[in-house]
Amino acid sequence: MAMAELRHQMHMQEVEKKIKLLQMNWFIKNYEEAIGNSDKPKPIVSIQSTKLIDEIRGMRTLIKDINGKLEEYQKEINKKALEKLDKNVLSRFEIDISYMYPIPHDIKHQLYNGISRNEEGRYRYLKTRNTFSPDEKYRACPTQNYKYGWNFNKMGLSMVPKHGRKQVLKKAMYSIHGITLSEKHPTQRPPNSPGNLEIESL
């Protein structure tokens, strides 16, 4: 609500208070004559009081008109705010949908073939969808948690320079993605034949 509307509202409240005070003062002065002695003729109202009563009536009608206009104006403001909110929500919803690549038709068709109890339908569809990496399903990384698995299949490529004379990163037993063992490692050899024991140090 604008400052002008607040000032106008406070002004109208003060006017209503003044009207009530004038009415109470008139009632206190003329209570005994008007109500205490009801058999007597009513007191003659002066010209100034009639003018004041007419002004009060006019102000009451004016207050009603102003309040009606304010209510209509507030309804229009609320309606415009709701329309803007709906547009923002729809635009966000469209942006969220566009993050993902469209699902291929042959994979999507698996949903309607069989039921999950027989390892078909939704079960097979989700299983095939899990085989895809996040960068194959989404156009951009939607959250920070996906950054670890983003382009995960490219992390296993060699880090050796193309024309380097020696290997920069040497192969070790421990790596970022777990333990990698070569074929010559003692744990990878075939088992010994029965009766032959060979002691090897790891």
Secondary structure in CASP SS format (residue, H / E / C, confidence):
PFRMAT SS
TARGET T0000
AUTHOR 0000-0000-0000
METHOD secondary structure of the structure
MODEL  1
M C 1.00
A C 1.00
M H 1.00
A H 1.00
E H 1.00
L H 1.00
R H 1.00
H H 1.00
Q H 1.00
M H 1.00
H H 1.00
M H 1.00
Q H 1.00
E H 1.00
V H 1.00
E H 1.00
K H 1.00
K H 1.00
I H 1.00
K H 1.00
L H 1.00
L H 1.00
Q H 1.00
M H 1.00
N H 1.00
W H 1.00
F H 1.00
I H 1.00
K H 1.00
N C 1.00
Y H 1.00
E H 1.00
E H 1.00
A H 1.00
I H 1.00
G H 1.00
N C 1.00
S C 1.00
D C 1.00
K C 1.00
P C 1.00
K C 1.00
P C 1.00
I C 1.00
V C 1.00
S C 1.00
I H 1.00
Q H 1.00
S H 1.00
T H 1.00
K H 1.00
L H 1.00
I H 1.00
D H 1.00
E H 1.00
I H 1.00
R H 1.00
G H 1.00
M H 1.00
R H 1.00
T H 1.00
L H 1.00
I H 1.00
K H 1.00
D H 1.00
I H 1.00
N H 1.00
G H 1.00
K H 1.00
L H 1.00
E H 1.00
E H 1.00
Y H 1.00
Q H 1.00
K H 1.00
E H 1.00
I H 1.00
N H 1.00
K H 1.00
K H 1.00
A H 1.00
L H 1.00
E H 1.00
K H 1.00
L H 1.00
D H 1.00
K H 1.00
N H 1.00
V H 1.00
L H 1.00
S H 1.00
R H 1.00
F H 1.00
E H 1.00
I H 1.00
D H 1.00
I H 1.00
S H 1.00
Y C 1.00
M E 1.00
Y C 1.00
P C 1.00
I C 1.00
P C 1.00
H H 1.00
D H 1.00
I H 1.00
K H 1.00
H H 1.00
Q H 1.00
L H 1.00
Y H 1.00
N C 1.00
G C 1.00
I C 1.00
S H 1.00
R H 1.00
N H 1.00
E C 1.00
E C 1.00
G C 1.00
R H 1.00
Y H 1.00
R H 1.00
Y H 1.00
L H 1.00
K H 1.00
T H 1.00
R H 1.00
N H 1.00
T C 1.00
F C 1.00
S C 1.00
P H 1.00
D H 1.00
E H 1.00
K H 1.00
Y E 1.00
R C 1.00
A C 1.00
C C 1.00
P C 1.00
T C 1.00
Q H 1.00
N H 1.00
Y H 1.00
K H 1.00
Y C 1.00
G C 1.00
W C 1.00
N C 1.00
F H 1.00
N H 1.00
K H 1.00
M C 1.00
G C 1.00
L C 1.00
S C 1.00
M C 1.00
V C 1.00
P C 1.00
K C 1.00
H C 1.00
G C 1.00
R C 1.00
K C 1.00
Q C 1.00
V C 1.00
L C 1.00
K C 1.00
K C 1.00
A C 1.00
M C 1.00
Y E 1.00
S E 1.00
I C 1.00
H C 1.00
G E 1.00
I E 1.00
T C 1.00
L C 1.00
S C 1.00
E C 1.00
K C 1.00
H C 1.00
P H 1.00
T H 1.00
Q H 1.00
R C 1.00
P C 1.00
P C 1.00
N C 1.00
S C 1.00
P C 1.00
G C 1.00
N C 1.00
L C 1.00
E C 1.00
I C 1.00
E C 1.00
S C 1.00
L C 1.00
END
